[in-house]
Amino acid sequence: MATSASEASVQPLTLVMLVGELEKLRKDVTGELTASMNTALAPFQASLQKVTDTVATHTATITGMETALSAHSDGITTLEREVAVLKSKLETTNQVNDRLQLAVEDLVSRSKRQNLRVIGIPEGMEGDDARLFMTTLFKKMVGDPQLDTLELDRAHRSLAPKPPQGSRPLIVRFHKYAQKERVLLWARKSRDVSCQGHPIRIFEDFSATLAKKRAAFNKVKSQLYKEGIRFGLLYPARLRVTINGQTRIFDSAEEAERFHQVHSSK
């Protein structure tokens, strides 16, 4: 039986041909699948790249911050050490300043130990020569032969502004300390001291700081005086109290007041 041309063109399917066709199909499918996956994953890859870039930027920023923080930490440590040194120096300086203030206060107070402060003489009464006026006044008021040779180094009104009413104290400096003490002792013993009809008072001349310290004892001094208890204010600012033959010395008004309260309650 004769074979037709169409039948003659059909080749038998062999294993090799089948494998080749399958391999071709695999490649086609794989290519299409890869292309589809790349197309589908492209937006995610772009987003992932942005996240990666952002993370890299943040990492660099954090690294910079860590470096800066480390530098700041080192700087703070250095500053703390410097502050500690400065505090130590400040404490030393304050101690030295306190000692210097006490020394200056002592020098100022000692420079005034030959001074008396006279209160109550009207402004202008001393005339042009306050030293001569006060020399004559002391000799006449005290009447002490030892003051016949009284010599004053100077006399002047206090440096405060002239008040609209009243008068400024007169500051008098004695040449001899002993003569100043005799006038002060007379003033303490005398009452109703006056100058041309004007009542006057005579006190020691202290610096403002020392005067404030001594004035702090005024309250307890008044209480002691009313109760007839012996007391005296020692230089520069210490209160001596004698009770029942026993003497005590107080460096502060608070301490003296506490002692007085305890004594009064007995």
MIDOSE-1310 file (N, C-alpha, C; in nm, 2 decimals, decimal comma, always signed):
residues 266
mats	+0,09/-0,12/+0,00/+0,00/+0,00/+0,00/+0,09/+0,12/+0,00; +0,06/+0,22/-0,09/+0,15/+0,34/-0,10/+0,13/+0,43/+0,02; +0,24/+0,50/+0,07/+0,24/+0,60/+0,18/+0,22/+0,74/+0,12; +0,12/+0,82/+0,18/+0,09/+0,96/+0,14/+0,21/+1,06/+0,18
asea	+0,21/+1,17/+0,11/+0,31/+1,27/+0,14/+0,30/+1,33/+0,28; +0,18/+1,35/+0,33/+0,16/+1,40/+0,47/+0,20/+1,31/+0,57; +0,18/+1,18/+0,55/+0,22/+1,08/+0,64/+0,37/+1,07/+0,64; +0,43/+1,10/+0,52/+0,58/+1,09/+0,51/+0,64/+1,20/+0,59
svqp	+0,57/+1,33/+0,60/+0,64/+1,44/+0,67/+0,63/+1,44/+0,82; +0,54/+1,36/+0,87/+0,53/+1,35/+1,02/+0,64/+1,26/+1,07; +0,72/+1,33/+1,16/+0,83/+1,25/+1,22/+0,79/+1,19/+1,35; +0,84/+1,08/+1,37/+0,81/+1,02/+1,50/+0,86/+1,10/+1,62
ltlv	+0,79/+1,11/+1,73/+0,82/+1,18/+1,85/+0,92/+1,10/+1,93; +1,03/+1,15/+1,94/+1,13/+1,07/+2,01/+1,15/+1,14/+2,15; +1,22/+1,07/+2,24/+1,25/+1,12/+2,38/+1,33/+1,24/+2,38; +1,42/+1,25/+2,29/+1,51/+1,37/+2,28/+1,43/+1,49/+2,24
mlvg	+1,34/+1,46/+2,14/+1,25/+1,57/+2,10/+1,16/+1,62/+2,21; +1,11/+1,52/+2,28/+1,02/+1,56/+2,39/+1,09/+1,64/+2,50; +1,21/+1,60/+2,53/+1,29/+1,67/+2,63/+1,32/+1,81/+2,58; +1,35/+1,83/+2,46/+1,38/+1,96/+2,40/+1,26/+2,05/+2,41
elek	+1,14/+1,99/+2,37/+1,02/+2,07/+2,37/+0,99/+2,12/+2,52; +1,01/+2,03/+2,61/+0,98/+2,06/+2,75/+1,08/+2,17/+2,80; +1,20/+2,15/+2,76/+1,30/+2,25/+2,80/+1,27/+2,39/+2,75; +1,22/+2,39/+2,62/+1,19/+2,52/+2,56/+1,07/+2,58/+2,63
lrkd	+0,97/+2,49/+2,66/+0,85/+2,54/+2,73/+0,89/+2,59/+2,87; +0,99/+2,52/+2,94/+1,03/+2,57/+3,07/+1,09/+2,71/+3,07; +1,17/+2,72/+2,96/+1,24/+2,85/+2,95/+1,14/+2,96/+2,93; +1,05/+2,93/+2,84/+0,94/+3,03/+2,81/+0,86/+3,07/+2,93
vtge	+0,82/+2,96/+3,01/+0,74/+2,99/+3,13/+0,83/+3,06/+3,23; +0,95/+3,02/+3,24/+1,04/+3,08/+3,34/+1,06/+3,23/+3,31; +1,08/+3,25/+3,18/+1,10/+3,39/+3,14/+0,98/+3,48/+3,17; +0,87/+3,42/+3,13/+0,74/+3,50/+3,15/+0,72/+3,52/+3,30
ltas	+0,75/+3,41/+3,38/+0,73/+3,42/+3,53/+0,82/+3,52/+3,59; +0,95/+3,52/+3,54/+1,05/+3,61/+3,59/+1,01/+3,75/+3,56; +0,97/+3,77/+3,44/+0,93/+3,91/+3,39/+0,81/+3,96/+3,48; +0,71/+3,87/+3,49/+0,59/+3,91/+3,57/+0,63/+3,94/+3,72
mnta	+0,72/+3,86/+3,78/+0,76/+3,88/+3,92/+0,84/+4,01/+3,93; +0,93/+4,03/+3,83/+1,01/+4,16/+3,83/+0,91/+4,28/+3,82; +0,81/+4,26/+3,73/+0,72/+4,37/+3,72/+0,64/+4,39/+3,85; +0,60/+4,28/+3,91/+0,52/+4,29/+4,03/+0,61/+4,34/+4,15
lapf	+0,74/+4,30/+4,15/+0,82/+4,34/+4,27/+0,89/+4,47/+4,25; +0,88/+4,53/+4,13/+0,95/+4,66/+4,11/+0,91/+4,77/+4,21; +0,78/+4,79/+4,24/+0,75/+4,89/+4,34/+0,80/+4,86/+4,48; +0,80/+4,73/+4,51/+0,86/+4,69/+4,65/+1,01/+4,71/+4,65
qasl	+1,07/+4,69/+4,54/+1,22/+4,71/+4,54/+1,25/+4,86/+4,55; +1,17/+4,94/+4,48/+1,19/+5,08/+4,50/+1,17/+5,13/+4,64; +1,06/+5,08/+4,70/+1,03/+5,11/+4,84/+1,14/+5,06/+4,93; +1,19/+4,94/+4,91/+1,29/+4,88/+4,99/+1,42/+4,96/+4,98
qkvt	+1,45/+5,01/+4,85/+1,57/+5,10/+4,83/+1,56/+5,23/+4,91; +1,44/+5,29/+4,91/+1,42/+5,41/+4,99/+1,44/+5,38/+5,14; +1,38/+5,27/+5,19/+1,40/+5,23/+5,33/+1,55/+5,21/+5,36; +1,62/+5,14/+5,26/+1,76/+5,12/+5,28/+1,84/+5,25/+5,29
dtva	+1,80/+5,34/+5,20/+1,87/+5,47/+5,20/+1,84/+5,55/+5,32; +1,71/+5,54/+5,37/+1,67/+5,61/+5,49/+1,75/+5,56/+5,61; +1,75/+5,42/+5,62/+1,83/+5,36/+5,73/+1,97/+5,40/+5,73; +2,03/+5,41/+5,61/+2,17/+5,45/+5,60/+2,19/+5,59/+5,65
thta	+2,09/+5,68/+5,61/+2,10/+5,82/+5,65/+2,09/+5,83/+5,80; +1,99/+5,75/+5,86/+1,97/+5,75/+6,00/+2,09/+5,70/+6,07; +2,15/+5,59/+6,02/+2,27/+5,53/+6,08/+2,38/+5,63/+6,08; +2,40/+5,71/+5,97/+2,50/+5,81/+5,97/+2,47/+5,92/+6,07
titg	+2,34/+5,96/+6,08/+2,30/+6,06/+6,17/+2,33/+6,02/+6,32; +2,29/+5,89/+6,35/+2,31/+5,84/+6,48/+2,46/+5,83/+6,51; +2,53/+5,79/+6,42/+2,68/+5,78/+6,44/+2,73/+5,92/+6,47; +2,69/+6,02/+6,39/+2,73/+6,16/+6,42/+2,68/+6,21/+6,56
meta	+2,56/+6,17/+6,60/+2,51/+6,21/+6,73/+2,59/+6,14/+6,84; +2,62/+6,01/+6,82/+2,70/+5,94/+6,92/+2,84/+6,01/+6,93; +2,90/+6,05/+6,82/+3,03/+6,12/+6,83/+3,02/+6,25/+6,90; +2,91/+6,33/+6,86/+2,89/+6,46/+6,93/+2,86/+6,44/+7,08
lsah	+2,77/+6,34/+7,11/+2,74/+6,31/+7,25/+2,86/+6,27/+7,33; +2,95/+6,19/+7,27/+3,07/+6,15/+7,33/+3,16/+6,28/+7,36; +3,16/+6,37/+7,26/+3,24/+6,49/+7,27/+3,18/+6,58/+7,38; +3,05/+6,59/+7,38/+2,98/+6,67/+7,49/+3,00/+6,60/+7,63
sdgi	+3,00/+6,47/+7,63/+3,02/+6,40/+7,76/+3,16/+6,43/+7,81; +3,26/+6,43/+7,72/+3,40/+6,46/+7,76/+3,41/+6,60/+7,80; +3,33/+6,69/+7,73/+3,34/+6,83/+7,77/+3,27/+6,86/+7,90; +3,16/+6,79/+7,93/+3,09/+6,80/+8,06/+3,18/+6,75/+8,17
ttle	+3,25/+6,64/+8,15/+3,34/+6,59/+8,25/+3,46/+6,69/+8,28; +3,51/+6,75/+8,17/+3,61/+6,85/+8,19/+3,56/+6,97/+8,26; +3,44/+7,02/+8,23/+3,37/+7,13/+8,30/+3,35/+7,10/+8,44; +3,31/+6,98/+8,47/+3,28/+6,94/+8,61/+3,41/+6,95/+8,69
reva	+3,52/+6,90/+8,63/+3,65/+6,91/+8,70/+3,69/+7,06/+8,72; +3,67/+7,14/+8,62/+3,70/+7,28/+8,63/+3,61/+7,35/+8,73; +3,48/+7,31/+8,73/+3,39/+7,37/+8,83/+3,43/+7,33/+8,97; +3,47/+7,21/+8,99/+3,52/+7,16/+9,12/+3,64/+7,24/+9,17
vlks	+3,73/+7,27/+9,07/+3,85/+7,35/+9,11/+3,81/+7,49/+9,14; +3,72/+7,55/+9,06/+3,67/+7,69/+9,08/+3,60/+7,70/+9,22; +3,52/+7,60/+9,25/+3,45/+7,60/+9,38/+3,55/+7,60/+9,50; +3,65/+7,51/+9,48/+3,75/+7,51/+9,58/+3,82/+7,64/+9,60
klet	+3,86/+7,70/+9,48/+3,92/+7,84/+9,49/+3,83/+7,94/+9,54; +3,70/+7,93/+9,51/+3,60/+8,03/+9,56/+3,59/+8,02/+9,71; +3,58/+7,89/+9,76/+3,58/+7,87/+9,91/+3,70/+7,93/+9,98; +3,82/+7,91/+9,92/+3,94/+7,97/+9,97/+3,93/+8,12/+9,97
tnqv	+3,89/+8,17/+9,85/+3,88/+8,32/+9,84/+3,78/+8,38/+9,94; +3,67/+8,31/+9,96/+3,57/+8,36/+10,06/+3,63/+8,36/+10,20; +3,70/+8,25/+10,23/+3,77/+8,25/+10,36/+3,87/+8,36/+10,38; +3,95/+8,38/+10,27/+4,04/+8,50/+10,28/+3,97/+8,63/+10,29
ndrl	+3,86/+8,64/+10,21/+3,78/+8,76/+10,21/+3,72/+8,79/+10,35; +3,67/+8,68/+10,42/+3,62/+8,70/+10,55/+3,73/+8,74/+10,65; +3,85/+8,69/+10,64/+3,95/+8,73/+10,73/+3,99/+8,87/+10,70; +4,00/+8,91/+10,57/+4,03/+9,05/+10,54/+3,93/+9,15/+10,59
qlav	+3,80/+9,11/+10,57/+3,69/+9,19/+10,62/+3,70/+9,21/+10,77; +3,73/+9,11/+10,85/+3,75/+9,12/+10,99/+3,87/+9,21/+11,02; +3,98/+9,19/+10,94/+4,10/+9,27/+10,97/+4,07/+9,42/+10,94; +4,00/+9,44/+10,83/+3,96/+9,58/+10,80/+3,87/+9,64/+10,90
edlv	+3,77/+9,56/+10,94/+3,68/+9,61/+11,05/+3,76/+9,64/+11,18; +3,85/+9,56/+11,21/+3,93/+9,58/+11,33/+4,01/+9,70/+11,32; +4,08/+9,72/+11,20/+4,16/+9,84/+11,18/+4,07/+9,97/+11,18; +3,95/+9,97/+11,12/+3,86/+10,08/+11,12/+3,82/+10,11/+11,27
srsk	+3,79/+10,01/+11,34/+3,74/+10,03/+11,48/+3,85/+10,08/+11,56; +3,98/+10,03/+11,54/+4,09/+10,08/+11,62/+4,12/+10,22/+11,59; +4,10/+10,26/+11,46/+4,13/+10,40/+11,42/+4,04/+10,50/+11,49; +3,92/+10,44/+11,53/+3,82/+10,53/+11,60/+3,83/+10,53/+11,75
rqnl	+3,92/+10,45/+11,81/+3,92/+10,44/+11,95/+3,95/+10,57/+12,03; +4,01/+10,66/+11,96/+4,03/+10,79/+12,02/+3,93/+10,90/+11,98; +3,82/+10,85/+11,93/+3,71/+10,94/+11,89/+3,59/+10,93/+11,98; +3,52/+11,04/+11,99/+3,39/+11,05/+12,06/+3,29/+11,11/+11,96
rvig	+3,16/+11,06/+11,97/+3,06/+11,11/+11,89/+2,96/+11,19/+11,98; +2,95/+11,32/+11,95/+2,86/+11,41/+12,03/+2,74/+11,44/+11,95; +2,62/+11,41/+12,01/+2,49/+11,42/+11,94/+2,41/+11,53/+12,01; +2,35/+11,62/+11,93/+2,26/+11,72/+11,99/+2,30/+11,86/+11,97
ipeg	+2,42/+11,89/+11,93/+2,47/+12,02/+11,91/+2,41/+12,07/+11,78; +2,34/+12,18/+11,78/+2,27/+12,23/+11,66/+2,38/+12,26/+11,55; +2,33/+12,24/+11,42/+2,42/+12,27/+11,31/+2,46/+12,42/+11,31; +2,59/+12,44/+11,29/+2,65/+12,58/+11,28/+2,69/+12,64/+11,42
megd	+2,65/+12,58/+11,53/+2,69/+12,63/+11,66/+2,84/+12,63/+11,68; +2,90/+12,53/+11,62/+3,05/+12,52/+11,63/+3,13/+12,63/+11,56; +3,06/+12,70/+11,47/+3,13/+12,81/+11,40/+3,22/+12,75/+11,29; +3,33/+12,83/+11,27/+3,42/+12,79/+11,16/+3,53/+12,70/+11,22
darl	+3,55/+12,69/+11,35/+3,65/+12,61/+11,41/+3,59/+12,51/+11,51; +3,55/+12,40/+11,45/+3,48/+12,30/+11,54/+3,58/+12,24/+11,65; +3,71/+12,23/+11,61/+3,80/+12,18/+11,71/+3,82/+12,27/+11,83; +3,83/+12,40/+11,81/+3,84/+12,49/+11,92/+3,71/+12,49/+12,00
fmtt	+3,60/+12,49/+11,93/+3,47/+12,49/+12,00/+3,46/+12,37/+12,09; +3,49/+12,25/+12,04/+3,48/+12,13/+12,13/+3,58/+12,13/+12,24; +3,70/+12,18/+12,21/+3,80/+12,18/+12,32/+3,75/+12,27/+12,43; +3,70/+12,39/+12,40/+3,65/+12,48/+12,50/+3,53/+12,41/+12,58
lfkk	+3,44/+12,35/+12,50/+3,32/+12,29/+12,56/+3,35/+12,18/+12,66; +3,44/+12,09/+12,62/+3,48/+11,98/+12,71/+3,55/+12,03/+12,84; +3,64/+12,13/+12,82/+3,70/+12,18/+12,94/+3,60/+12,24/+13,04; +3,50/+12,32/+12,98/+3,40/+12,38/+13,06/+3,31/+12,28/+13,13
mvgd	+3,26/+12,18/+13,05/+3,16/+12,09/+13,10/+3,22/+11,99/+13,20; +3,34/+11,94/+13,17/+3,39/+11,83/+13,26/+3,46/+11,89/+13,38; +3,53/+12,00/+13,37/+3,59/+12,07/+13,48/+3,70/+11,98/+13,55; +3,77/+11,91/+13,47/+3,87/+11,82/+13,52/+4,01/+11,89/+13,50
pqld	+4,09/+11,91/+13,60/+4,22/+11,97/+13,58/+4,31/+11,90/+13,48; +4,29/+11,77/+13,47/+4,37/+11,69/+13,38/+4,33/+11,72/+13,23; +4,22/+11,80/+13,21/+4,19/+11,84/+13,08/+4,23/+11,98/+13,05; +4,30/+12,04/+13,14/+4,35/+12,18/+13,11/+4,44/+12,18/+12,99
tlel	+4,51/+12,07/+12,97/+4,60/+12,06/+12,85/+4,54/+11,98/+12,74; +4,40/+11,98/+12,74/+4,33/+11,90/+12,64/+4,37/+11,94/+12,50; +4,40/+11,84/+12,42/+4,43/+11,87/+12,28/+4,35/+11,78/+12,19; +4,28/+11,84/+12,10/+4,21/+11,76/+12,00/+4,28/+11,76/+11,86
drah	+4,28/+11,65/+11,80/+4,34/+11,64/+11,67/+4,25/+11,71/+11,56; +4,12/+11,68/+11,57/+4,03/+11,74/+11,48/+3,89/+11,72/+11,53; +3,79/+11,79/+11,48/+3,65/+11,78/+11,51/+3,57/+11,83/+11,39; +3,47/+11,75/+11,35/+3,39/+11,78/+11,23/+3,26/+11,71/+11,24
rsla	+3,17/+11,76/+11,16/+3,04/+11,69/+11,15/+3,05/+11,56/+11,08; +2,96/+11,47/+11,10/+2,97/+11,34/+11,03/+2,94/+11,37/+10,88; +2,99/+11,28/+10,80/+2,99/+11,30/+10,65/+2,85/+11,27/+10,59; +2,75/+11,24/+10,67/+2,62/+11,22/+10,62/+2,56/+11,35/+10,57
pkpp	+2,47/+11,35/+10,47/+2,41/+11,47/+10,42/+2,34/+11,55/+10,53; +2,34/+11,68/+10,52/+2,28/+11,77/+10,62/+2,13/+11,75/+10,62; +2,07/+11,71/+10,73/+1,93/+11,68/+10,74/+1,85/+11,81/+10,74; +1,72/+11,81/+10,68/+1,64/+11,93/+10,68/+1,60/+11,97/+10,82
qgsr	+1,60/+11,87/+10,92/+1,57/+11,91/+11,06/+1,67/+11,83/+11,14; +1,70/+11,88/+11,26/+1,79/+11,82/+11,35/+1,93/+11,85/+11,31; +2,03/+11,78/+11,36/+2,17/+11,80/+11,33/+2,25/+11,67/+11,32; +2,36/+11,68/+11,25/+2,45/+11,57/+11,24/+2,54/+11,56/+11,36
pliv	+2,58/+11,44/+11,40/+2,68/+11,43/+11,51/+2,81/+11,50/+11,48; +2,87/+11,54/+11,58/+3,01/+11,59/+11,58/+3,10/+11,48/+11,61; +3,20/+11,45/+11,53/+3,30/+11,35/+11,55/+3,43/+11,42/+11,60; +3,47/+11,38/+11,72/+3,59/+11,45/+11,78/+3,70/+11,35/+11,81
rfhk	+3,82/+11,38/+11,76/+3,93/+11,29/+11,78/+4,03/+11,36/+11,88; +4,05/+11,28/+11,99/+4,14/+11,33/+12,09/+4,29/+11,29/+12,06; +4,38/+11,38/+12,09/+4,52/+11,35/+12,07/+4,57/+11,24/+12,17; +4,51/+11,25/+12,29/+4,55/+11,15/+12,39/+4,43/+11,06/+12,43
yaqk	+4,46/+10,93/+12,42/+4,35/+10,84/+12,45/+4,30/+10,85/+12,60; +4,39/+10,88/+12,69/+4,35/+10,89/+12,83/+4,25/+11,00/+12,85; +4,27/+11,11/+12,78/+4,18/+11,23/+12,80/+4,05/+11,19/+12,74; +4,04/+11,12/+12,63/+3,92/+11,08/+12,57/+3,84/+10,99/+12,67
ervl	+3,91/+10,90/+12,74/+3,85/+10,81/+12,84/+3,79/+10,89/+12,95; +3,86/+11,00/+13,00/+3,81/+11,08/+13,11/+3,68/+11,15/+13,07; +3,68/+11,20/+12,95/+3,55/+11,27/+12,91/+3,44/+11,17/+12,89; +3,47/+11,05/+12,84/+3,37/+10,95/+12,82/+3,32/+10,90/+12,96
lwar	+3,41/+10,88/+13,06/+3,37/+10,84/+13,19/+3,28/+10,94/+13,26; +3,32/+11,07/+13,24/+3,23/+11,18/+13,29/+3,09/+11,18/+13,23; +3,09/+11,16/+13,10/+2,96/+11,16/+13,03/+2,87/+11,04/+13,07; +2,93/+10,93/+13,10/+2,85/+10,82/+13,15/+2,80/+10,84/+13,29
ksrd	+2,87/+10,91/+13,37/+2,83/+10,93/+13,51/+2,73/+11,05/+13,52; +2,74/+11,14/+13,42/+2,66/+11,26/+13,43/+2,52/+11,24/+13,37; +2,43/+11,33/+13,41/+2,29/+11,33/+13,36/+2,26/+11,47/+13,31; +2,16/+11,48/+13,22/+2,12/+11,61/+13,18/+2,24/+11,70/+13,13
vscq	+2,32/+11,64/+13,05/+2,43/+11,71/+12,99/+2,37/+11,80/+12,88; +2,41/+11,93/+12,88/+2,36/+12,02/+12,78/+2,47/+12,12/+12,73; +2,44/+12,18/+12,61/+2,53/+12,28/+12,56/+2,44/+12,40/+12,52; +2,45/+12,51/+12,59/+2,38/+12,63/+12,57/+2,23/+12,60/+12,56
ghpi	+2,18/+12,51/+12,66/+2,04/+12,48/+12,67/+2,00/+12,36/+12,58; +2,09/+12,31/+12,50/+2,05/+12,20/+12,41/+2,11/+12,07/+12,47; +2,02/+11,97/+12,50/+2,06/+11,85/+12,56/+2,15/+11,77/+12,46; +2,26/+11,72/+12,51/+2,35/+11,65/+12,42/+2,39/+11,51/+12,48
rife	+2,43/+11,42/+12,40/+2,48/+11,29/+12,44/+2,61/+11,26/+12,38; +2,69/+11,19/+12,46/+2,83/+11,16/+12,42/+2,85/+11,01/+12,42; +2,90/+10,96/+12,30/+2,92/+10,82/+12,29/+3,06/+10,79/+12,23; +3,10/+10,67/+12,24/+3,22/+10,63/+12,16/+3,18/+10,62/+12,02
dfsa	+3,28/+10,64/+11,93/+3,26/+10,64/+11,79/+3,30/+10,51/+11,73; +3,20/+10,43/+11,68/+3,23/+10,30/+11,63/+3,19/+10,30/+11,48; +3,25/+10,21/+11,41/+3,21/+10,19/+11,27/+3,06/+10,14/+11,26; +3,00/+10,15/+11,14/+2,86/+10,12/+11,13/+2,84/+9,97/+11,16
tlak	+2,93/+9,88/+11,12/+2,92/+9,74/+11,14/+2,93/+9,71/+11,29; +3,03/+9,77/+11,36/+3,05/+9,74/+11,50/+2,93/+9,80/+11,58; +2,89/+9,92/+11,54/+2,78/+9,98/+11,61/+2,65/+9,89/+11,60; +2,63/+9,83/+11,49/+2,51/+9,74/+11,47/+2,53/+9,62/+11,56
kraa	+2,65/+9,56/+11,57/+2,67/+9,45/+11,66/+2,65/+9,48/+11,81; +2,69/+9,60/+11,85/+2,68/+9,64/+11,99/+2,53/+9,68/+12,01; +2,46/+9,73/+11,91/+2,32/+9,77/+11,93/+2,23/+9,64/+11,95; +2,28/+9,53/+11,90/+2,20/+9,41/+11,91/+2,18/+9,37/+12,06
fnkv	+2,27/+9,42/+12,15/+2,26/+9,38/+12,29/+2,16/+9,48/+12,37; +2,11/+9,58/+12,30/+2,03/+9,68/+12,37/+1,91/+9,62/+12,44; +1,84/+9,53/+12,38/+1,72/+9,47/+12,44/+1,75/+9,40/+12,57; +1,85/+9,31/+12,57/+1,89/+9,24/+12,69/+1,95/+9,33/+12,79
ksql	+2,02/+9,43/+12,75/+2,08/+9,53/+12,84/+1,97/+9,60/+12,92; +1,86/+9,64/+12,85/+1,75/+9,70/+12,91/+1,68/+9,61/+13,02; +1,67/+9,48/+12,98/+1,61/+9,39/+13,08/+1,70/+9,37/+13,20; +1,83/+9,36/+13,18/+1,92/+9,35/+13,29/+1,92/+9,47/+13,38
ykeg	+1,91/+9,59/+13,32/+1,91/+9,71/+13,40/+1,79/+9,72/+13,48; +1,67/+9,68/+13,43/+1,55/+9,69/+13,51/+1,55/+9,59/+13,63; +1,62/+9,48/+13,61/+1,63/+9,38/+13,72/+1,75/+9,40/+13,81; +1,82/+9,51/+13,79/+1,94/+9,54/+13,88/+2,05/+9,45/+13,86
irfg	+2,07/+9,39/+13,75/+2,18/+9,29/+13,73/+2,30/+9,37/+13,67; +2,41/+9,35/+13,72/+2,53/+9,42/+13,67/+2,57/+9,36/+13,54; +2,61/+9,46/+13,45/+2,65/+9,41/+13,32/+2,74/+9,52/+13,26; +2,81/+9,49/+13,16/+2,90/+9,58/+13,09/+2,92/+9,53/+12,95
llyp	+2,93/+9,63/+12,85/+2,96/+9,59/+12,71/+3,11/+9,61/+12,68; +3,17/+9,50/+12,66/+3,31/+9,50/+12,63/+3,34/+9,52/+12,48; +3,46/+9,57/+12,46/+3,50/+9,59/+12,32/+3,55/+9,46/+12,26; +3,51/+9,43/+12,13/+3,44/+9,52/+12,04/+3,28/+9,50/+12,06
arlr	+3,23/+9,38/+12,09/+3,09/+9,36/+12,10/+3,07/+9,23/+12,18; +3,09/+9,24/+12,31/+3,07/+9,13/+12,40/+3,01/+9,18/+12,53; +2,91/+9,10/+12,58/+2,84/+9,14/+12,70/+2,89/+9,07/+12,82; +2,92/+9,14/+12,92/+2,97/+9,08/+13,05/+2,86/+9,09/+13,15
vtin	+2,81/+8,98/+13,21/+2,70/+8,98/+13,30/+2,75/+8,92/+13,43; +2,72/+8,99/+13,55/+2,76/+8,93/+13,68/+2,63/+8,91/+13,76; +2,61/+8,78/+13,79/+2,50/+8,74/+13,87/+2,55/+8,65/+13,99; +2,51/+8,69/+14,11/+2,54/+8,61/+14,23/+2,69/+8,59/+14,24
gqtr	+2,76/+8,69/+14,20/+2,91/+8,69/+14,22/+2,98/+8,61/+14,10; +2,90/+8,56/+14,01/+2,96/+8,49/+13,90/+2,95/+8,57/+13,77; +3,06/+8,57/+13,69/+3,06/+8,66/+13,57/+3,06/+8,57/+13,45; +2,98/+8,60/+13,36/+2,98/+8,53/+13,23/+2,98/+8,63/+13,11
ifds	+3,05/+8,59/+13,01/+3,07/+8,68/+12,89/+3,00/+8,62/+12,77; +2,92/+8,70/+12,70/+2,85/+8,65/+12,58/+2,90/+8,72/+12,45; +2,92/+8,64/+12,35/+2,96/+8,69/+12,22/+2,85/+8,73/+12,13; +2,72/+8,69/+12,16/+2,61/+8,73/+12,08/+2,49/+8,76/+12,17
aeea	+2,40/+8,85/+12,11/+2,29/+8,89/+12,19/+2,19/+8,77/+12,21; +2,18/+8,68/+12,11/+2,09/+8,57/+12,12/+2,13/+8,48/+12,24; +2,26/+8,46/+12,25/+2,31/+8,38/+12,36/+2,28/+8,44/+12,50; +2,30/+8,57/+12,50/+2,28/+8,65/+12,63/+2,13/+8,64/+12,66
erfh	+2,04/+8,66/+12,56/+1,90/+8,65/+12,59/+1,85/+8,52/+12,64; +1,91/+8,41/+12,58/+1,87/+8,28/+12,63/+1,91/+8,26/+12,77; +2,03/+8,31/+12,81/+2,08/+8,29/+12,94/+1,99/+8,37/+13,04; +1,95/+8,49/+12,99/+1,86/+8,58/+13,08/+1,72/+8,51/+13,10
qvhs	+1,67/+8,45/+13,00/+1,54/+8,38/+13,01/+1,55/+8,27/+13,11; +1,65/+8,19/+13,10/+1,67/+8,08/+13,19/+1,69/+8,13/+13,33; +1,76/+8,23/+13,35/+1,79/+8,29/+13,48/+1,66/+8,35/+13,54; +1,58/+8,42/+13,46/+1,46/+8,48/+13,50/+1,35/+8,38/+13,54
sk	+1,35/+8,26/+13,48/+1,25/+8,16/+13,51/+1,28/+8,09/+13,64; +1,40/+8,10/+13,70/+1,43/+8,03/+13,82/+1,37/+8,11/+13,94
